């Protein structure tokens, strides 16, 4: 298990992007079924840069306005078991907000991709009800779960994540979980686990929402009643022709989505009904990969293109009007 942490320093102008992101994150209501556009942008940036190292995530958090916060990296790698689990846990300077950010599939890591293909038939217990989950996604989430829970319980006691035993002004009040691609699947499964274990219900009560971006299919059926409330707080974002939310294909085993879905097309995010369905086979996948190399006009005519799955596409589409980018410009 790899652990490292640091305190985030403030960035110079033109940052911060948000004057007080902690208050923006506290504004949300855990019972609300509406996504918050500002929260969506903050979490999309952190999810996208979770593919980087601790210093990179801390830099982006600082630019968002989270100077003074703590940033902790928790990671586990076991190649032979296709375990490549990396998460970043951010804690606001006051202690009231925590953000758990999962890294998605590493593009150049073949074994990471093989883990995504390990659909399997693992089941999880929710108060006597069994729920089938994607084996590879679930195994990666479990690899770092206990280390993450230990730190979140410390935050709930008002302790700092980087100064062990140090007390903050406030205990944890609002928890957000987020991730792009595989990271989104792990985020959703982590949140479900809070409902499935009595000893973590206290953290589940502090969960405001889960925001995922380009999340693949994760569970094999409707959520049990014990997890239904958390399921309504999973806000899934799908960019235009992103193919990953339709994968893995049904030939590998039936899976489905849960939680509200928001789809981006023609410059707008809209809630979509019915939600994205599972592709029957891999037939569309090669075409979507080739779409990356196609001219713009031809790419726009494709049903799917892997280009729309890239994390910077989500960050760009979610950036509110009038706000600078994470690079300090307006593109």
Phi and psi in degrees as GROMACS dihedral restraints (atoms count N, CA, C in turn):
[ dihedral_restraints ]
;  ai    aj    ak    al  type     phi  dphi    fc
    3     4     5     6     1  -103.4    20    10
    4     5     6     7     1   128.7    20    10
    6     7     8     9     1  -131.7    20    10
    7     8     9    10     1   133.6    20    10
    9    10    11    12     1  -154.9    20    10
   10    11    12    13     1   149.1    20    10
   12    13    14    15     1  -150.0    20    10
   13    14    15    16     1   159.1    20    10
   15    16    17    18     1  -155.7    20    10
   16    17    18    19     1   164.8    20    10
   18    19    20    21     1   -96.8    20    10
   19    20    21    22     1   134.0    20    10
   21    22    23    24     1   -83.1    20    10
   22    23    24    25     1   126.2    20    10
   24    25    26    27     1   -90.8    20    10
   25    26    27    28     1   156.0    20    10
   27    28    29    30     1   -72.9    20    10
   28    29    30    31     1   150.1    20    10
   30    31    32    33     1   -98.1    20    10
   31    32    33    34     1   149.3    20    10
   33    34    35    36     1   -75.1    20    10
   34    35    36    37     1   167.8    20    10
   36    37    38    39     1   -54.7    20    10
   37    38    39    40     1   147.8    20    10
   39    40    41    42     1   -82.8    20    10
   40    41    42    43     1    15.6    20    10
   42    43    44    45     1   -95.3    20    10
   43    44    45    46     1   161.3    20    10
   45    46    47    48     1   -82.5    20    10
   46    47    48    49     1   157.6    20    10
   48    49    50    51     1   -68.0    20    10
   49    50    51    52     1   -39.0    20    10
   51    52    53    54     1  -120.2    20    10
   52    53    54    55     1   137.0    20    10
   54    55    56    57     1   -66.4    20    10
   55    56    57    58     1   -38.9    20    10
   57    58    59    60     1  -148.9    20    10
   58    59    60    61     1    76.9    20    10
   60    61    62    63     1   -63.1    20    10
   61    62    63    64     1   -26.4    20    10
   63    64    65    66     1   -60.5    20    10
   64    65    66    67     1   -44.4    20    10
   66    67    68    69     1   -66.8    20    10
   67    68    69    70     1   -36.3    20    10
   69    70    71    72     1   -60.6    20    10
   70    71    72    73     1   -40.8    20    10
   72    73    74    75     1   -73.5    20    10
   73    74    75    76     1   -31.2    20    10
   75    76    77    78     1   -75.9    20    10
   76    77    78    79     1   -19.1    20    10
   78    79    80    81     1   -65.7    20    10
   79    80    81    82     1   -29.2    20    10
   81    82    83    84     1   -65.2    20    10
   82    83    84    85     1   148.8    20    10
   84    85    86    87     1  -105.8    20    10
   85    86    87    88     1   127.1    20    10
   87    88    89    90     1   -62.8    20    10
   88    89    90    91     1   -18.5    20    10
   90    91    92    93     1   -95.9    20    10
   91    92    93    94     1    -2.0    20    10
   93    94    95    96     1   -77.6    20    10
   94    95    96    97     1   144.6    20    10
   96    97    98    99     1  -101.9    20    10
   97    98    99   100     1    11.3    20    10
   99   100   101   102     1  -106.0    20    10
  100   101   102   103     1   137.2    20    10
  102   103   104   105     1   -79.0    20    10
  103   104   105   106     1   154.4    20    10
  105   106   107   108     1  -107.1    20    10
  106   107   108   109     1   119.8    20    10
  108   109   110   111     1   -60.2    20    10
  109   110   111   112     1   -36.1    20    10
  111   112   113   114     1   -68.2    20    10
  112   113   114   115     1   -46.1    20    10
  114   115   116   117     1   -60.5    20    10
  115   116   117   118     1   -40.7    20    10
  117   118   119   120     1   -59.7    20    10
  118   119   120   121     1   -42.3    20    10
  120   121   122   123     1   -67.9    20    10
  121   122   123   124     1   -45.2    20    10
  123   124   125   126     1   -56.9    20    10
  124   125   126   127     1   -47.3    20    10
  126   127   128   129     1   -73.6    20    10
  127   128   129   130     1   -30.6    20    10
  129   130   131   132     1   -65.0    20    10
  130   131   132   133     1   -41.6    20    10
  132   133   134   135     1   -62.2    20    10
  133   134   135   136     1   -47.9    20    10
  135   136   137   138     1   -65.4    20    10
  136   137   138   139     1   -37.5    20    10
  138   139   140   141     1   -65.1    20    10
  139   140   141   142     1   -41.9    20    10
  141   142   143   144     1   -64.6    20    10
  142   143   144   145     1   -40.9    20    10
  144   145   146   147     1   -88.1    20    10
  145   146   147   148     1     0.3    20    10
  147   148   149   150     1   -66.9    20    10
  148   149   150   151     1   -11.6    20    10
  150   151   152   153     1   -76.0    20    10
  151   152   153   154     1   -10.5    20    10
  153   154   155   156     1   -94.2    20    10
  154   155   156   157     1  -163.2    20    10
  156   157   158   159     1   -96.8    20    10
  157   158   159   160     1  -177.0    20    10
  159   160   161   162     1   -61.0    20    10
  160   161   162   163     1   -41.8    20    10
  162   163   164   165     1   -63.7    20    10
  163   164   165   166     1   -36.7    20    10
  165   166   167   168     1   -67.3    20    10
  166   167   168   169     1   -46.3    20    10
  168   169   170   171     1   -61.8    20    10
  169   170   171   172     1   -42.7    20    10
  171   172   173   174     1   -63.0    20    10
  172   173   174   175     1   -39.5    20    10
  174   175   176   177     1   -61.3    20    10
  175   176   177   178     1   -46.1    20    10
  177   178   179   180     1   -68.5    20    10
  178   179   180   181     1   -37.3    20    10
  180   181   182   183     1   -62.9    20    10
  181   182   183   184     1   -39.7    20    10
  183   184   185   186     1   -62.6    20    10
  184   185   186   187     1   -44.3    20    10
  186   187   188   189     1   -65.3    20    10
  187   188   189   190     1   -28.9    20    10
  189   190   191   192     1   -72.7    20    10
  190   191   192   193     1   -19.0    20    10
  192   193   194   195     1   115.0    20    10
  193   194   195   196     1    16.5    20    10
  195   196   197   198     1  -101.9    20    10
  196   197   198   199     1    34.6    20    10
  198   199   200   201     1   -57.9    20    10
  199   200   201   202     1   140.8    20    10
  201   202   203   204     1    90.3    20    10
  202   203   204   205     1    -9.7    20    10
  204   205   206   207     1   -76.6    20    10
  205   206   207   208     1   164.7    20    10
  207   208   209   210     1   -98.8    20    10
  208   209   210   211     1   146.5    20    10
  210   211   212   213     1  -132.9    20    10
  211   212   213   214     1   119.9    20    10
  213   214   215   216     1  -121.9    20    10
  214   215   216   217     1   132.4    20    10
  216   217   218   219     1  -102.5    20    10
  217   218   219   220     1   131.2    20    10
  219   220   221   222     1  -126.9    20    10
  220   221   222   223     1   122.0    20    10
  222   223   224   225     1  -144.0    20    10
  223   224   225   226     1   149.6    20    10
  225   226   227   228     1  -143.9    20    10
  226   227   228   229     1   131.2    20    10
  228   229   230   231     1  -130.0    20    10
  229   230   231   232     1   124.2    20    10
  231   232   233   234     1  -137.6    20    10
  232   233   234   235     1    93.9    20    10
  234   235   236   237     1   -53.3    20    10
  235   236   237   238     1   -46.2    20    10
  237   238   239   240     1   -64.9    20    10
  238   239   240   241     1   -19.9    20    10
  240   241   242   243     1  -107.9    20    10
  241   242   243   244     1    12.3    20    10
  243   244   245   246     1    56.3    20    10
  244   245   246   247     1    37.2    20    10
  246   247   248   249     1  -100.3    20    10
  247   248   249   250     1   115.9    20    10
  249   250   251   252     1  -138.8    20    10
  250   251   252   253     1    78.2    20    10
  252   253   254   255     1  -110.4    20    10
  253   254   255   256     1   114.1    20    10
  255   256   257   258     1  -130.6    20    10
  256   257   258   259     1   130.7    20    10
  258   259   260   261     1  -136.5    20    10
  259   260   261   262     1   148.2    20    10
  261   262   263   264     1  -116.4    20    10
  262   263   264   265     1   132.5    20    10
  264   265   266   267     1  -116.1    20    10
  265   266   267   268     1   119.6    20    10
  267   268   269   270     1  -109.0    20    10
  268   269   270   271     1   139.7    20    10
  270   271   272   273     1  -129.2    20    10
  271   272   273   274     1   124.0    20    10
  273   274   275   276     1   -61.1    20    10
  274   275   276   277     1   155.5    20    10
  276   277   278   279     1   -57.7    20    10
  277   278   279   280     1   -33.6    20    10
  279   280   281   282     1   -81.1    20    10
  280   281   282   283     1   -18.2    20    10
  282   283   284   285     1    94.4    20    10
  283   284   285   286     1    -6.5    20    10
  285   286   287   288     1   -77.2    20    10
  286   287   288   289     1   -23.8    20    10
  288   289   290   291     1  -124.7    20    10
  289   290   291   292     1   138.5    20    10
  291   292   293   294     1  -130.7    20    10
  292   293   294   295     1   142.2    20    10
  294   295   296   297     1  -125.1    20    10
  295   296   297   298     1   122.6    20    10
  297   298   299   300     1  -102.7    20    10
  298   299   300   301     1   118.5    20    10
  300   301   302   303     1  -117.9    20    10
  301   302   303   304     1   116.2    20    10
  303   304   305   306     1   -94.6    20    10
  304   305   306   307     1   139.6    20    10
  306   307   308   309     1   -77.9    20    10
  307   308   309   310     1   143.6    20    10
  309   310   311   312     1   -86.6    20    10
  310   311   312   313     1  -166.6    20    10
  312   313   314   315     1   -64.5    20    10
  313   314   315   316     1   129.6    20    10
  315   316   317   318     1   -77.1    20    10
  316   317   318   319     1   119.0    20    10
  318   319   320   321     1   -55.4    20    10
  319   320   321   322     1   -33.1    20    10
  321   322   323   324     1   -98.1    20    10
  322   323   324   325     1     7.7    20    10
  324   325   326   327     1  -104.1    20    10
  325   326   327   328     1   101.3    20    10
  327   328   329   330     1   -61.0    20    10
  328   329   330   331     1   -42.5    20    10
  330   331   332   333     1   -63.9    20    10
  331   332   333   334     1   -32.2    20    10
  333   334   335   336     1   -62.8    20    10
  334   335   336   337     1   -41.5    20    10
  336   337   338   339     1   -66.1    20    10
  337   338   339   340     1   -37.3    20    10
  339   340   341   342     1   -64.1    20    10
  340   341   342   343     1   -35.5    20    10
  342   343   344   345     1   -63.1    20    10
  343   344   345   346     1   -37.6    20    10
  345   346   347   348     1   -62.9    20    10
  346   347   348   349     1   -30.4    20    10
  348   349   350   351     1   -82.7    20    10
  349   350   351   352     1    -7.9    20    10
  351   352   353   354     1   -83.5    20    10
  352   353   354   355     1    74.7    20    10
  354   355   356   357     1   -67.4    20    10
  355   356   357   358     1   -51.4    20    10
  357   358   359   360     1    60.7    20    10
  358   359   360   361     1  -161.8    20    10
  360   361   362   363     1  -146.0    20    10
  361   362   363   364     1    44.0    20    10
  363   364   365   366     1   -71.0    20    10
  364   365   366   367     1   140.5    20    10
  366   367   368   369     1  -120.5    20    10
  367   368   369   370     1   148.7    20    10
  369   370   371   372     1  -121.1    20    10
  370   371   372   373     1   142.2    20    10
  372   373   374   375     1   -90.9    20    10
  373   374   375   376     1   132.1    20    10
  375   376   377   378     1  -127.0    20    10
  376   377   378   379     1    91.8    20    10
  378   379   380   381     1    56.5    20    10
  379   380   381   382     1    37.8    20    10
  381   382   383   384     1    97.2    20    10
  382   383   384   385     1   -17.1    20    10
  384   385   386   387     1   -93.0    20    10
  385   386   387   388     1   138.7    20    10
  387   388   389   390     1  -102.0    20    10
  388   389   390   391     1   138.3    20    10
  390   391   392   393     1  -126.3    20    10
  391   392   393   394     1   124.9    20    10
  393   394   395   396     1   -76.3    20    10
  394   395   396   397     1   135.6    20    10
  396   397   398   399     1  -131.5    20    10
  397   398   399   400     1   160.8    20    10
  399   400   401   402     1   -66.7    20    10
  400   401   402   403     1   118.7    20    10
  402   403   404   405     1   -59.9    20    10
  403   404   405   406     1   -48.1    20    10
  405   406   407   408     1   -64.2    20    10
  406   407   408   409     1   -43.1    20    10
  408   409   410   411     1   -63.3    20    10
  409   410   411   412     1   -44.7    20    10
  411   412   413   414     1   -66.0    20    10
  412   413   414   415     1   -40.7    20    10
  414   415   416   417     1   -63.0    20    10
  415   416   417   418     1   -40.6    20    10
  417   418   419   420     1   -66.3    20    10
  418   419   420   421     1   -39.6    20    10
  420   421   422   423     1   -64.5    20    10
  421   422   423   424     1   -42.4    20    10
  423   424   425   426     1   -65.3    20    10
  424   425   426   427     1   -28.9    20    10
  426   427   428   429     1   -60.2    20    10
  427   428   429   430     1   -31.8    20    10
  429   430   431   432     1  -117.3    20    10
  430   431   432   433     1     2.5    20    10
  432   433   434   435     1   -58.9    20    10
  433   434   435   436     1   -47.3    20    10
  435   436   437   438     1   -68.0    20    10
  436   437   438   439     1   -37.6    20    10
  438   439   440   441     1   -65.1    20    10
  439   440   441   442     1   -38.2    20    10
  441   442   443   444     1   -66.6    20    10
  442   443   444   445     1   -46.3    20    10
  444   445   446   447     1   -61.7    20    10
  445   446   447   448     1   -38.6    20    10
  447   448   449   450     1   -57.8    20    10
  448   449   450   451     1   -43.5    20    10
  450   451   452   453     1   -74.7    20    10
  451   452   453   454     1   -35.0    20    10
  453   454   455   456     1   -67.9    20    10
  454   455   456   457     1   -38.1    20    10
  456   457   458   459     1   -64.9    20    10
  457   458   459   460     1   -35.5    20    10
  459   460   461   462     1   -64.0    20    10
  460   461   462   463     1   -42.8    20    10
  462   463   464   465     1   -61.8    20    10
  463   464   465   466     1   -36.9    20    10
  465   466   467   468     1   -67.3    20    10
  466   467   468   469     1   -21.5    20    10
  468   469   470   471     1   -89.8    20    10
  469   470   471   472     1     0.0    20    10
  471   472   473   474     1    87.3    20    10
  472   473   474   475     1    20.1    20    10
  474   475   476   477     1   -96.4    20    10
  475   476   477   478     1   148.5    20    10
  477   478   479   480     1   -74.0    20    10
  478   479   480   481     1   144.8    20    10
  480   481   482   483     1   -79.7    20    10
  481   482   483   484     1   -20.6    20    10
  483   484   485   486     1  -108.5    20    10
  484   485   486   487     1   -17.0    20    10
  486   487   488   489     1  -115.4    20    10
  487   488   489   490     1    84.8    20    10
  489   490   491   492     1   -49.3    20    10
  490   491   492   493     1   122.9    20    10
  492   493   494   495     1    88.6    20    10
  493   494   495   496     1   -16.8    20    10
  495   496   497   498     1   -68.0    20    10
  496   497   498   499     1   139.7    20    10
  498   499   500   501     1   -96.3    20    10
  499   500   501   502     1   142.4    20    10
  501   502   503   504     1  -104.4    20    10
  502   503   504   505     1   171.7    20    10
  504   505   506   507     1   -64.7    20    10
  505   506   507   508     1   -31.5    20    10
  507   508   509   510     1  -135.0    20    10
  508   509   510   511     1   154.0    20    10
  510   511   512   513     1   -85.1    20    10
  511   512   513   514     1   166.0    20    10
  513   514   515   516     1   -58.5    20    10
  514   515   516   517     1   130.0    20    10
  516   517   518   519     1  -116.0    20    10
  517   518   519   520     1   -30.9    20    10
  519   520   521   522     1  -138.8    20    10
  520   521   522   523     1   124.9    20    10
  522   523   524   525     1  -115.3    20    10
  523   524   525   526     1   132.0    20    10
  525   526   527   528     1  -119.7    20    10
  526   527   528   529     1   143.2    20    10
  528   529   530   531     1  -125.9    20    10
  529   530   531   532     1   137.1    20    10
  531   532   533   534     1  -151.2    20    10
  532   533   534   535     1   165.2    20    10
  534   535   536   537     1   175.7    20    10
  535   536   537   538     1   156.5    20    10
  537   538   539   540     1  -107.3    20    10
  538   539   540   541     1   138.2    20    10
  540   541   542   543     1    60.2    20    10
  541   542   543   544     1  -126.1    20    10
  543   544   545   546     1   -52.7    20    10
  544   545   546   547     1   -37.4    20    10
  546   547   548   549     1   -59.9    20    10
  547   548   549   550     1   -34.9    20    10
  549   550   551   552     1   -67.5    20    10
  550   551   552   553     1   -40.0    20    10
  552   553   554   555     1   -63.3    20    10
  553   554   555   556     1   -43.0    20    10
  555   556   557   558     1   -65.8    20    10
  556   557   558   559     1   -37.9    20    10
  558   559   560   561     1   -61.4    20    10
  559   560   561   562     1   -45.3    20    10
  561   562   563   564     1   -64.3    20    10
  562   563   564   565     1   -42.2    20    10
  564   565   566   567     1   -68.9    20    10
  565   566   567   568     1   -36.5    20    10
  567   568   569   570     1   -61.2    20    10
  568   569   570   571     1   -45.2    20    10
  570   571   572   573     1   -62.4    20    10
  571   572   573   574     1   -41.1    20    10
  573   574   575   576     1   -61.7    20    10
  574   575   576   577     1   -36.3    20    10
  576   577   578   579     1   -62.7    20    10
  577   578   579   580     1   -27.9    20    10
  579   580   581   582     1   -65.8    20    10
  580   581   582   583     1   -31.2    20    10
  582   583   584   585     1   -81.0    20    10
  583   584   585   586     1   -25.2    20    10
  585   586   587   588     1   -85.8    20    10
  586   587   588   589     1    -6.3    20    10
  588   589   590   591     1  -130.3    20    10
  589   590   591   592     1   121.7    20    10
  591   592   593   594     1   -58.5    20    10
  592   593   594   595     1   -36.1    20    10
  594   595   596   597     1   -69.2    20    10
  595   596   597   598     1   -11.5    20    10
  597   598   599   600     1  -111.9    20    10
  598   599   600   601     1     8.4    20    10
  600   601   602   603     1   -60.1    20    10
  601   602   603   604     1   -32.4    20    10
  603   604   605   606     1   -60.7    20    10
  604   605   606   607     1   -40.4    20    10
  606   607   608   609     1   -70.0    20    10
  607   608   609   610     1   -38.6    20    10
  609   610   611   612     1   -59.2    20    10
  610   611   612   613     1   -34.3    20    10
  612   613   614   615     1   -68.4    20    10
  613   614   615   616     1   -23.0    20    10
  615   616   617   618     1   -92.5    20    10
  616   617   618   619     1    -6.3    20    10
  618   619   620   621     1   -69.9    20    10
  619   620   621   622     1   115.3    20    10
  621   622   623   624     1   -81.5    20    10
  622   623   624   625     1   -46.1    20    10
  624   625   626   627     1  -170.8    20    10
  625   626   627   628     1   161.8    20    10
  627   628   629   630     1  -117.5    20    10
  628   629   630   631     1   124.6    20    10
  630   631   632   633     1  -113.9    20    10
  631   632   633   634     1   120.3    20    10
  633   634   635   636     1  -120.3    20    10
  634   635   636   637     1   155.8    20    10
  636   637   638   639     1  -134.2    20    10
  637   638   639   640     1   115.2    20    10
  639   640   641   642     1    65.4    20    10
  640   641   642   643     1    34.7    20    10
  642   643   644   645     1   -72.5    20    10
  643   644   645   646     1   131.5    20    10
  645   646   647   648     1   -75.6    20    10
  646   647   648   649     1   171.0    20    10
  648   649   650   651     1   -65.2    20    10
  649   650   651   652     1   143.6    20    10
  651   652   653   654     1  -130.8    20    10
  652   653   654   655     1   -35.3    20    10
  654   655   656   657     1  -119.4    20    10
  655   656   657   658     1   159.3    20    10
  657   658   659   660     1   -99.5    20    10
  658   659   660   661     1    14.9    20    10
  660   661   662   663     1   175.4    20    10
  661   662   663   664     1  -177.9    20    10
  663   664   665   666     1   -59.9    20    10
  664   665   666   667     1   148.7    20    10
  666   667   668   669     1   -69.7    20    10
  667   668   669   670     1   141.5    20    10
  669   670   671   672     1   -62.3    20    10
  670   671   672   673     1   158.8    20    10
  672   673   674   675     1   -57.2    20    10
  673   674   675   676     1   -35.0    20    10
  675   676   677   678     1   -64.9    20    10
  676   677   678   679     1   -22.5    20    10
  678   679   680   681     1  -108.5    20    10
  679   680   681   682     1    -2.2    20    10
  681   682   683   684     1   -60.5    20    10
  682   683   684   685     1   -39.6    20    10
  684   685   686   687     1   -64.3    20    10
  685   686   687   688     1   -42.9    20    10
  687   688   689   690     1   -67.4    20    10
  688   689   690   691     1   -35.1    20    10
  690   691   692   693     1   -57.5    20    10
  691   692   693   694     1   -34.1    20    10
  693   694   695   696     1   -72.5    20    10
  694   695   696   697     1   -12.7    20    10
  696   697   698   699     1   -99.8    20    10
  697   698   699   700     1    10.0    20    10
  699   700   701   702     1   -97.2    20    10
  700   701   702   703     1   105.0    20    10
  702   703   704   705     1   -98.1    20    10
  703   704   705   706     1   109.1    20    10
  705   706   707   708     1   -96.3    20    10
  706   707   708   709     1   130.2    20    10
  708   709   710   711     1  -110.9    20    10
  709   710   711   712     1   131.6    20    10
  711   712   713   714     1  -128.6    20    10
  712   713   714   715     1   121.3    20    10
  714   715   716   717     1   -86.7    20    10
  715   716   717   718     1   115.9    20    10
  717   718   719   720     1    36.2    20    10
  718   719   720   721     1  -100.8    20    10
  720   721   722   723     1  -106.7    20    10
  721   722   723   724     1    31.6    20    10
  723   724   725   726     1   -65.3    20    10
  724   725   726   727     1   123.2    20    10
  726   727   728   729     1   -85.6    20    10
  727   728   729   730     1   -23.7    20    10
  729   730   731   732     1   -60.0    20    10
  730   731   732   733     1   -37.8    20    10
  732   733   734   735     1   -63.6    20    10
  733   734   735   736     1   -10.1    20    10
  735   736   737   738     1   -97.7    20    10
  736   737   738   739     1     3.9    20    10
  738   739   740   741     1  -116.5    20    10
  739   740   741   742     1   159.4    20    10
  741   742   743   744     1   -71.6    20    10
  742   743   744   745     1   159.5    20    10
  744   745   746   747     1   -70.2    20    10
  745   746   747   748     1   159.6    20    10
  747   748   749   750     1   -61.0    20    10
  748   749   750   751     1   -27.6    20    10
  750   751   752   753     1   -62.1    20    10
  751   752   753   754     1   -19.5    20    10
  753   754   755   756     1   -91.3    20    10
  754   755   756   757     1    -3.8    20    10
  756   757   758   759     1   128.9    20    10
  757   758   759   760     1   139.2    20    10
  759   760   761   762     1   -71.0    20    10
  760   761   762   763     1   130.7    20    10
  762   763   764   765     1  -137.7    20    10
  763   764   765   766     1   163.1    20    10
  765   766   767   768     1  -149.5    20    10
  766   767   768   769     1   168.5    20    10
  768   769   770   771     1   -95.3    20    10
  769   770   771   772     1   160.9    20    10
  771   772   773   774     1  -139.0    20    10
  772   773   774   775     1   157.1    20    10
  774   775   776   777     1    90.1    20    10
  775   776   777   778     1   160.2    20    10
  777   778   779   780     1   -60.8    20    10
  778   779   780   781     1   141.6    20    10
  780   781   782   783     1  -116.0    20    10
  781   782   783   784     1   134.9    20    10
  783   784   785   786     1  -122.3    20    10
  784   785   786   787     1   125.6    20    10
  786   787   788   789     1  -113.7    20    10
  787   788   789   790     1   137.1    20    10
  789   790   791   792     1  -103.6    20    10
  790   791   792   793     1   123.7    20    10
  792   793   794   795     1  -158.3    20    10
  793   794   795   796     1   144.4    20    10
  795   796   797   798     1    54.8    20    10
  796   797   798   799     1    35.2    20    10
  798   799   800   801     1    80.4    20    10
  799   800   801   802     1    10.5    20    10
  801   802   803   804     1  -135.7    20    10
  802   803   804   805     1   149.4    20    10
  804   805   806   807     1   -99.5    20    10
  805   806   807   808     1   126.1    20    10
  807   808   809   810     1  -132.7    20    10
  808   809   810   811     1   143.4    20    10
  810   811   812   813     1   -70.2    20    10
  811   812   813   814     1   134.5    20    10
  813   814   815   816     1  -115.9    20    10
  814   815   816   817     1   135.8    20    10
  816   817   818   819     1  -133.5    20    10
  817   818   819   820     1   135.9    20    10
  819   820   821   822     1   -71.8    20    10
  820   821   822   823     1   167.9    20    10
  822   823   824   825     1   -75.4    20    10
  823   824   825   826     1   166.6    20    10
  825   826   827   828     1   -57.4    20    10
  826   827   828   829     1   133.0    20    10
  828   829   830   831     1   -98.7    20    10
  829   830   831   832     1   163.6    20    10
  831   832   833   834     1   -76.1    20    10
  832   833   834   835     1   134.7    20    10
  834   835   836   837     1   -69.1    20    10
  835   836   837   838     1   142.9    20    10
  837   838   839   840     1   -69.7    20    10
  838   839   840   841     1   -31.1    20    10
  840   841   842   843     1  -149.6    20    10
  841   842   843   844     1  -174.9    20    10
  843   844   845   846     1   -88.0    20    10
  844   845   846   847     1     5.7    20    10
  846   847   848   849     1   -53.5    20    10
  847   848   849   850     1   -38.9    20    10
  849   850   851   852     1   -79.5    20    10
  850   851   852   853     1   -16.5    20    10
  852   853   854   855     1   -65.3    20    10
  853   854   855   856     1   -49.9    20    10
  855   856   857   858     1   -58.1    20    10
  856   857   858   859     1   -38.7    20    10
  858   859   860   861     1   -64.8    20    10
  859   860   861   862     1   -38.9    20    10
  861   862   863   864     1   -68.3    20    10
  862   863   864   865     1   -33.0    20    10
  864   865   866   867     1   -68.7    20    10
  865   866   867   868     1   -42.7    20    10
  867   868   869   870     1   -66.4    20    10
  868   869   870   871     1   -25.1    20    10
  870   871   872   873     1   -60.0    20    10
  871   872   873   874     1   -23.6    20    10
  873   874   875   876     1   -61.6    20    10
  874   875   876   877     1   -30.9    20    10
  876   877   878   879     1   -97.7    20    10
  877   878   879   880     1    -6.6    20    10
  879   880   881   882     1   -76.1    20    10
  880   881   882   883     1   154.1    20    10
  882   883   884   885     1   -59.6    20    10
  883   884   885   886     1   156.3    20    10
  885   886   887   888     1   -54.4    20    10
  886   887   888   889     1   -46.1    20    10
  888   889   890   891     1   -62.0    20    10
  889   890   891   892     1   -42.1    20    10
  891   892   893   894     1   -69.1    20    10
  892   893   894   895     1   -37.2    20    10
  894   895   896   897     1   -62.7    20    10
  895   896   897   898     1   -39.0    20    10
  897   898   899   900     1   -67.6    20    10
  898   899   900   901     1   -22.1    20    10
  900   901   902   903     1   -84.6    20    10
  901   902   903   904     1   -12.3    20    10
  903   904   905   906     1   -75.5    20    10
  904   905   906   907     1   148.2    20    10
  906   907   908   909     1   -68.9    20    10
  907   908   909   910     1   -39.8    20    10
  909   910   911   912     1  -134.0    20    10
  910   911   912   913     1   148.5    20    10
  912   913   914   915     1  -148.7    20    10
  913   914   915   916     1   133.3    20    10
  915   916   917   918     1   -65.1    20    10
  916   917   918   919     1   -17.4    20    10
  918   919   920   921     1   -58.9    20    10
  919   920   921   922     1   -34.5    20    10
  921   922   923   924     1   -74.8    20    10
  922   923   924   925     1    -6.4    20    10
  924   925   926   927     1   -87.7    20    10
  925   926   927   928     1   -16.4    20    10
  927   928   929   930     1   -62.1    20    10
  928   929   930   931     1   138.7    20    10
  930   931   932   933     1   -59.9    20    10
  931   932   933   934     1   -33.0    20    10
  933   934   935   936     1   -68.0    20    10
  934   935   936   937     1   -23.5    20    10
  936   937   938   939     1   -65.5    20    10
  937   938   939   940     1   -40.6    20    10
  939   940   941   942     1   -67.5    20    10
  940   941   942   943     1   -43.7    20    10
  942   943   944   945     1   -59.7    20    10
  943   944   945   946     1   -45.9    20    10
  945   946   947   948     1   -63.5    20    10
  946   947   948   949     1   -43.4    20    10
  948   949   950   951     1   -69.3    20    10
  949   950   951   952     1   -23.9    20    10
  951   952   953   954     1   -97.8    20    10
  952   953   954   955     1    -8.2    20    10
  954   955   956   957     1   -67.5    20    10
  955   956   957   958     1   121.8    20    10
  957   958   959   960     1   -63.5    20    10
  958   959   960   961     1   149.8    20    10
  960   961   962   963     1   -58.7    20    10
  961   962   963   964     1   137.4    20    10
  963   964   965   966     1    88.0    20    10
  964   965   966   967     1    -5.2    20    10
  966   967   968   969     1   -98.8    20    10
  967   968   969   970     1   139.3    20    10
  969   970   971   972     1   -68.8    20    10
  970   971   972   973     1   159.6    20    10
  972   973   974   975     1   -74.8    20    10
  973   974   975   976     1   175.1    20    10
  975   976   977   978     1   -68.4    20    10
  976   977   978   979     1    -7.5    20    10
  978   979   980   981     1   -96.4    20    10
  979   980   981   982     1    -3.2    20    10
  981   982   983   984     1    88.1    20    10
  982   983   984   985     1    16.2    20    10
  984   985   986   987     1  -128.8    20    10
  985   986   987   988     1  -173.3    20    10
  987   988   989   990     1  -113.7    20    10
  988   989   990   991     1    20.9    20    10
